[in-house]
Amino acid sequence: MKRIVLLLMASAAATGCARTEPAAAPVAPVAAVPAVDVNSPLYAPMFLQMAASSNTWEIESSQLAHQMGRSPAVHSFASMIIADHTLLGTQLMAAAQAAGLTPPPPAMLPPEQAMLDQLRAAPPGTFDVAYRDAQVMAHQKAVTLFQNYASSGDNPTLRAAAAQALPKLQQHLAMAQALQVTAAAPPAQPRTGERG
């Protein structure tokens, strides 16, 4: 009898040790959320900031061309750029609002500000060539920005706006590349010994 009691106690002890808690409900795997690169031009706020900076540069550099440019071709091109980029800025801001985004203020980022400062400092007689070259470079950059966003940007409304603006930017690039300007000859200096 002692033996049976010992076996029952041992069995009860073993059962107590083997007791398990009810299993928890299975946890669904957490879907990996891709990290957003807020500095990517494919991220809507950064695209808008870069586009606004480019647009502001186009307008301000073209206003400067009216003051410093000598060529009628430069003045004509600058007038077209001011009109087209004023409209483009309005369209982009409307697209941003339609997408539920706050449009950035029309301000220049440091690269565009530096390009504008270089234009302001162009030596006399060289502004027209400097303006044309800067317009080519700025439009190449803008075309790339808008093409990339139109094909891979994160916001469908802004992708459509970028695609709509692209033909005009490509036209501006072609026109800037074809702009016929030359540097003005520096004023003649009197030769040594000549009376001036």
VMD Tcl script that draws the C-alpha trace (Angstrom):
set ca {
  {0.00 0.00 0.00}
  {2.86 2.24 0.75}
  {4.15 1.48 -2.65}
  {0.85 2.49 -4.35}
  {0.73 5.74 -2.43}
  {4.29 6.53 -3.49}
  {3.45 5.74 -7.13}
  {0.35 7.96 -6.99}
  {2.37 10.81 -5.46}
  {5.09 10.43 -8.07}
  {2.49 10.34 -10.83}
  {0.77 13.45 -9.46}
  {4.10 15.26 -9.21}
  {5.00 14.36 -12.78}
  {1.60 15.48 -14.03}
  {1.97 18.78 -12.23}
  {5.36 19.39 -13.81}
  {4.13 18.50 -17.27}
  {1.20 20.87 -17.12}
  {1.50 23.50 -19.89}
  {-0.10 26.85 -20.42}
  {-2.60 27.12 -23.24}
  {-0.90 28.01 -26.51}
  {-1.03 31.65 -27.54}
  {-2.79 32.55 -30.74}
  {-0.41 32.46 -33.69}
  {1.11 35.84 -34.51}
  {0.73 36.95 -38.09}
  {4.03 37.93 -39.68}
  {4.53 41.69 -39.82}
  {4.80 42.91 -43.39}
  {8.04 44.73 -43.93}
  {7.39 48.41 -44.48}
  {9.92 49.81 -46.90}
  {11.88 52.67 -45.47}
  {11.07 55.97 -47.14}
  {14.07 57.98 -48.25}
  {12.84 61.49 -47.59}
  {15.73 62.86 -49.68}
  {14.73 60.90 -52.76}
  {13.36 62.90 -55.69}
  {10.85 60.04 -56.09}
  {9.29 60.99 -52.72}
  {6.53 63.56 -53.35}
  {7.62 66.28 -50.87}
  {11.23 66.19 -52.14}
  {10.10 66.16 -55.78}
  {7.91 69.19 -55.12}
  {10.73 71.02 -53.36}
  {13.20 70.30 -56.17}
  {10.66 71.19 -58.87}
  {9.75 74.45 -57.10}
  {13.43 75.35 -56.75}
  {14.08 74.64 -60.42}
  {11.02 76.62 -61.43}
  {11.95 79.59 -59.27}
  {15.45 79.56 -60.75}
  {14.05 79.55 -64.29}
  {11.90 82.60 -63.57}
  {14.50 84.59 -61.65}
  {17.34 83.84 -64.08}
  {15.10 84.91 -66.97}
  {14.15 88.13 -65.18}
  {17.88 88.72 -64.81}
  {18.28 88.07 -68.55}
  {15.94 90.98 -69.25}
  {18.23 93.22 -67.21}
  {21.65 91.94 -68.28}
  {21.11 90.21 -71.62}
  {22.06 91.93 -74.87}
  {20.70 89.57 -77.51}
  {17.10 89.90 -78.72}
  {17.06 86.08 -78.88}
  {17.90 85.91 -75.16}
  {15.18 88.44 -74.32}
  {12.60 86.50 -76.35}
  {13.61 83.17 -74.82}
  {13.57 84.67 -71.32}
  {10.03 86.03 -71.82}
  {8.82 82.58 -72.90}
  {10.54 80.91 -69.93}
  {8.96 83.35 -67.45}
  {5.47 82.77 -68.88}
  {5.77 78.98 -69.18}
  {7.38 78.43 -65.78}
  {4.91 80.70 -64.02}
  {2.15 78.49 -65.44}
  {4.09 75.30 -64.60}
  {4.49 76.45 -61.00}
  {0.77 77.08 -60.71}
  {-0.03 73.66 -62.19}
  {2.38 71.84 -59.87}
  {1.01 73.57 -56.79}
  {-2.55 72.70 -57.83}
  {-1.49 69.06 -58.34}
  {0.17 69.03 -54.89}
  {-3.02 70.33 -53.27}
  {-5.12 67.80 -55.20}
  {-2.80 65.08 -53.86}
  {-3.36 66.33 -50.30}
  {0.16 67.73 -49.97}
  {1.26 71.13 -48.79}
  {3.05 72.88 -51.66}
  {6.51 74.15 -50.78}
  {7.18 77.88 -50.89}
  {8.76 79.13 -54.13}
  {12.35 79.15 -52.92}
  {15.65 78.01 -54.37}
  {17.76 75.20 -53.01}
  {21.52 75.91 -52.68}
  {22.51 74.52 -56.13}
  {20.03 76.77 -57.95}
  {20.94 79.75 -55.78}
  {24.62 79.22 -56.63}
  {23.79 79.09 -60.37}
  {21.85 82.35 -60.08}
  {24.72 83.99 -58.21}
  {27.12 82.88 -60.96}
  {24.88 84.46 -63.59}
  {24.75 87.71 -61.66}
  {28.55 87.73 -61.55}
  {29.02 87.07 -65.28}
  {31.70 89.37 -66.68}
  {30.45 92.16 -68.97}
  {29.60 90.91 -72.44}
  {29.41 87.23 -71.40}
  {25.95 87.11 -69.83}
  {24.10 85.84 -72.91}
  {26.41 82.83 -73.31}
  {26.37 82.14 -69.55}
  {22.56 82.36 -69.50}
  {22.18 79.98 -72.44}
  {24.62 77.47 -70.93}
  {22.89 77.65 -67.54}
  {19.49 77.18 -69.19}
  {20.73 74.07 -70.98}
  {22.12 72.61 -67.76}
  {19.04 73.52 -65.70}
  {16.64 72.05 -68.27}
  {18.66 68.84 -68.56}
  {18.36 68.48 -64.79}
  {14.63 69.35 -64.84}
  {13.87 66.90 -67.67}
  {15.61 64.12 -65.72}
  {13.77 65.02 -62.50}
  {10.35 65.07 -64.19}
  {11.00 61.93 -66.30}
  {12.06 59.95 -63.24}
  {9.12 61.11 -61.17}
  {6.62 60.54 -63.99}
  {7.78 56.93 -64.30}
  {8.55 56.00 -60.67}
  {7.26 58.67 -58.29}
  {5.27 57.71 -55.22}
  {2.16 59.84 -55.83}
  {-0.12 59.13 -58.82}
  {-1.47 62.70 -59.02}
  {2.03 64.17 -59.10}
  {3.21 61.49 -61.56}
  {0.49 62.64 -63.96}
  {1.45 66.31 -63.46}
  {5.13 65.53 -64.06}
  {4.27 63.61 -67.24}
  {2.11 66.51 -68.44}
  {4.92 69.06 -67.85}
  {7.63 66.98 -69.47}
  {7.03 67.88 -73.16}
  {7.27 71.62 -72.39}
  {10.52 71.10 -70.44}
  {11.95 69.05 -73.32}
  {10.95 71.80 -75.75}
  {12.70 74.40 -73.55}
  {15.84 72.24 -73.49}
  {15.90 71.95 -77.28}
  {15.34 75.69 -77.65}
  {18.08 76.54 -75.15}
  {20.50 74.24 -76.97}
  {19.65 75.98 -80.26}
  {19.86 79.52 -78.83}
  {22.37 81.42 -80.99}
  {24.34 83.79 -78.79}
  {27.91 84.99 -78.72}
  {30.02 86.75 -76.17}
  {30.39 90.43 -76.88}
  {33.88 91.60 -77.70}
  {35.51 93.40 -74.79}
  {35.92 97.15 -75.30}
  {39.08 98.05 -77.16}
  {41.95 99.19 -75.00}
  {44.12 102.04 -76.29}
  {47.54 100.81 -77.43}
  {50.61 102.02 -75.70}
  {51.77 105.24 -77.25}
  {48.42 106.02 -78.84}
  {46.36 108.95 -77.79}
  {42.92 108.04 -76.72}
}
mol new
graphics top color blue
foreach p $ca { graphics top sphere $p radius 0.5 }
foreach p [lrange $ca 0 end-1] q [lrange $ca 1 end] { graphics top cylinder $p $q radius 0.2 }
display resetview
